[in-house]
Amino acid sequence: MIVDGPCRDIDESKTFDFPVYGRSAAPLTARGRVIETGFNVLVQIGAVTVSPGDWVLADGSGITFLEAVNAERILATAEQLAAKERAMIAAIRAGTPVSKVMAGNYERMLQD
């Protein structure tokens, strides 16, 4: 569940394998203050419009939304970046100085 605002019981939701992500924690209950206004409709999360069928990736560092029409291309690019980063980590572990590993085209590879 993605909450565009404060939410509570995030830790407890983990015990049910039900991930909850929000902007912040809140000690107050939502009872009587939250109502469902739609299902499977466009929603606005911050400055992002999310359509039914779009993909969401979330963890403790943040949330990102992938438009369904671009999701496969974005994931393929992300897999390529992850492979490059694994190679960079291997080079560092093998003794290559971090400054040399990072001096390459790391920033350019993130621009696509």
C-alpha positions, 0 to 999 in steps of 0.5 A: 500500500502506498500512502501519500501522507502519514500512516501508522502501523507500518511495522505491524503490517510487515508481520502480515507480509503486507508492505506499507509505504508512506511519507511519514509515520503518524500515531493517529487512527484513520478511522472516520477520516479516510474514505475510498473514492475510487478503485482502479482509477488514475491517482496523483501521488505527489507530482506523479500521475499513476494509471491503472496497470502502472508498476510500483517499486518501493523499499525503505529508500523510496518509491518509484512508478513505472508507466506500464507502456515503458516498464519492460524497457525501464527494467531492461535498462535497470538490469544493465545498470545493475550488471555494470554496478556489479562489475564496478564492485568486483573491481573495487574488491579486486583492489582497483581504487574507488576513484578510478572505478568511479572516474569512468562514465558512471554518471553518463550511464544513469542518464538514459 
